[in-house]
Amino acid sequence: MTQRCGYCAIMGRPNAGKSSLLNTLVGQKIVGVSAKPNTTRNRILGIRMEDEAQLLFLDTPGIHRSHKKLTLNSMMNREAWSVLADADMILYVIDVQDVGHAEDINFLRNVIKESRGRVLVCLNKCDKLKKVELRLAEERLRGILAMIREELPPEAAARLDDRHPWLISAKRKESLTELVAAIGGSLPEGPWLYPDDDLTDRPQKFVCAELIREQAFRHLGAELPYQLAVRVDTIEFKPTIVRVEANIVVSRQAHRGIVLGKNGQKIKEIGMEARQSLELHFQNKVFLGLEVIVDEDWVNDPISIADYADLDQDD
């Protein structure tokens, strides 16, 4: 059989379920997930083998118009849009409970204009609606897609896949079978770019930082996580245990006390659940050492952002 290989970018607004979708497609958690928007800050590669095709999925930060004038936000938006130059296909993910959002319509229109490959639109979290509600959401999206197609130049409109909107649930891998087959069969012919047992091109320190940051997001309030980063300093593999030493970085001294919690209880909760995630990842016992450090206003310093959030600085 002919080998196929190509990049498929996963795009959409914050909290559409893109990172959960990537983890399910890959078959293992390689990126942190939480109910808070903008958990993902980077372009993250996930690799899946499907018959003779190597599917290279690129998870991206949620594209958004932020009212918070943080350098971090603008760098995340640039990271999201940058995948269009590399992707052979786009999966644009929409939360089924939020069909018709004005930003979704504008972002999708621009993605189709700028993309060089086909754009497949997915309605995610379909398990959350009853059948009647799901049918109404699907019909509404079909109408929106028809409107967008009419507005675009013919060469751009042709890039919008018209077989579906694809109805999926990132939590149910069986809902992705048909979609994965369609992607794999549409990728360009060519040799695989990675070994067939790789799941990502990111180093272990990055994956560990994602798993720790996920738990910090889940245990802290609505505002603080966006000014929080995790830096893994060392990973030491021993026969019976993996030792991980990491820092939780905050941008204000007052935030340090919030992360620590009363009598250190909050950091203990974060550390305990992060350790459990790391043990699942490594399939081994883990010792996790966590410290909380302050780097004042790091979210507005491109050099610090590049270090802590692993985002490229402006050229």
N, C-alpha and C positions, 0 to 999 in steps of 0.2 A: 504494500500500500504506500501511497505517496505521503511523505511527511508534510505537515503544515505547522506553521508557527507564526504568532503575531500578538500584538498588544491590543487589549480591550480595556478602555478606561471606564471606570465607574464614577459617574458624575451625578450631581443633584444638589438640592438645598440641604442645609444642616438638618440632621435628625431624620433623614429619609430612610436610614437603615443600610447605608452603603458599606460600613465596616463589618456589620453582622453578615451581610451578603458575601463579602470577601472571605471571611472566616469559614463560612459554610461551603463556599466554592472550593477552597483550598483543603478543607477537611480538618483544619486545626487552627486554634486561635493564634494569630500572628500580630493582631492589632487590637488595641483596647477598645471597649465598647461601653457606653453608658447612655442613660436617658437624656443627658444634657447635650445640647447642640455643640458642634465644633469640637468634639472629642478628638477627631483626627486632625493633625496639623501638617502631615507630610504626604507626599506621593509615595505609596507603599506598594511594592510588587508582590503579588501572590501567584504561585505557579500551580497549574493543574494539568495533568495528563488526561487526555480523552481519546482513546483509540490511538491513532497515529498523529494526533494534533497536540501541540504544546500551547496551552492557553495562558497568556501572560496578562493577568488582571492588574490594573493600576487603580488602587483606591486613592481618593483625593479628599482634601478638606471640602466641606460643604461650601458651595459658592453662595455669597451673601452680600448684602449691602449693610455694613455694620454702622451703627450710630456711635460706636466707641472708637475714637480716633487713636487706635493703638497701632504702632508699627507692626506688631505681630499679626494683626488682622489683615493688613494690606499684603504682607508677605505670604500669608496663607491663601488669600485669593489669587495671588500671582501663581502660587504653586498649583492650585486647582486648574487654572486656565492653561498652564503650560503643557499639559498632557496632550492637548489637541494636535500639537506638532508631531507627536510620536505614535498616537493611537491609530491602529488600523480599523477599529470599530469603537463605538461609544455605547455604553449602557446608561441611559438617563433614568434615574430612579426617582419615583414620585410616591410619597406617602398616600395610600389609598384613602386615608381619612382627611386629606387636605388637597383634593383635586381642584384645580382651577385657581390656585394662588397666583396672583399677578406676577410675582417674581419668578415662579416656575415657568410661566408662559414666556416671559422675556428671556430668561436664561436659556431655555430650551431652543427658542428661536435663534439665539446667538450661537449656541453650540452647533446647531445644524449648519448655519452659515459658515462657521470657521472650521468645521470638521473636514477631514480629507477622506473619511470612510463612512460606512453606514451607521445610522443612529437608531438603536433599538430602545423603545420606551417601555419601562417596567413599572407596573403598579405593585408596590411592595406592601407587606403587612396585610395581605388579603385574608389571612386567618382571623383577623379582628372584626370582620364584618359578616353579617348574615347575607345569604344568597341574594335577596332582593336588593339590599343596600349595595352589595358588590356590583350587581348588574347596572344599577343606576350610576355608580361611580365610573364604571367602564364606558357606559354610553356617553357620559359627560366628557370623558377624556377623548373618546373618538371624535366628538364634535370639535374639541379644542385642536386636536391634531389636524383635522380637515381644514380648520381656519388657518392654522399656521402654514399648512402646505399651499394654500391658495395665495398667501401673502408673499411667499418666497419665490425667488427666481427659479425657473424650471430645473437648472442644474443643481441647485441646493435642495429643492423639494424632493428630487430623486434620491437623495441620501437618507431620507426618512423612511425607515422600514414600515411597510403598510400591511404586513401580515397580521399584526396584533397591536393593541398594547398587551404586553406579556403580563399575566397575572401570577404573581409569585409571593412566597413568604420566605424571607431569609432564614427563618428558624426551621423550615421544613425542606430538607434537601430534595425530597421527591418532587416538589413543585418546580425544581430547576432543571429537571432532566431534559425536557424538550428545548429549553433555552440554551443549555450548554451544547447540545447537539447542533443547534443552528449556528452558534458561534464557531464551534470547531470546524464545521463544514464550510464556513465562509472565510476563514483566515487564508492568507496567501501561502502558496506552496513554498517550502524552504526547510532547511535543517533546523533542528531544535537549538536554542541558544543557551540552555542550561541543562545540567544533568537531570535525568528523569526522576530522581528521588529528592530534588530540591523543592522546598516550599516557598522560599523567598530569597531575595538577594541581600536582605538586611542582616547585619551581624547580630550575634546573640545579645550583645549589650543593648541594642535598640529594641529587640523584642521584649527583653526583661523590663526595660524602662516603660514600654507600653503597658505591660501587665500591671506594673506597680501604679502607674498613673491612672489606669482604669479604676483601681480601688480608691485612690485618693478622690477622683471625681465623684464616685458613688457615695462617699462618706462625708463630703464637705458641702457647703452651701452653694447657692446658685451662682454667686459672683466670683468667689475665690478661685475655683479651678482654672479660670482663664488666665490667671496670673501665677500659675503653678507649673513647674516642670520637674522632670525626674532625670537625674544623671547617674548612670551606673558606672562606678569607678572600677570595680574588679569583679570577675567571676573566676572562682577557683574550683576546679573539679577534683574531688577526692573519691576514693572507691565507694564510700557509703553515703556521701553527702556532697552537695554543691553549695559553696559559700558565695553569697552575693552581697556586695557592699554598695549602697546607693545613697544619694542625697536627694531629698525633696527640696526644690528651690522655690522660694516665694519672693515677691517684689517689695514687700513692706515688713517692717519689724512686727507690726500688729498681727500680720498674717501668721507669723511663726507660732504664736500662742494658740491660734485657732486650729492649726494643724496638730499641734501637740495635744490640745484638749486639757481638761481639768485632770491634774495628777498624771498627765501623759496617757490618758485613756484613749483619745482619738487616734494617736499615732500607733498605739498597740492594736486597735481594731483594723486600721489600714494595713499594718504589717502582717497581721495574722491571715487576712484574706488574700493579700498579695502573695504571701508564702505558699498558700494552698494553690493558687494559680500557677506559680512557678514550679511547684512539685508536679502538677499535671503536665506542664510543658516539658520538664526535664525527665519525667518518669523516675524521679529519685527524690530522696529527702533533701530539703533545702534549709540552710541557715541564712536568714535575711537580716542584715544590719542596715538600719535606716537612721539617717540624721536629717534634721531640718536646718537649712541655711538660708540666709537673706542676701539677695543681690538687688539692691534698690533699683526699682523701675526697669528691670531687665526687659520687660515687654516692649519698651520703646528704644532699645539699643540693638541695632542690627547685628553687632558682633556677638552679643550675649544670646540673641535669638538663634543665630546660626549655631552656637555651641549647645544650648540647652534644648532647642526645638528641632535642630537638625534641618533648618531651612536655609536655602541659598540666599546670600546677600544680593543686593542690586549690583548689576555689572557697572 
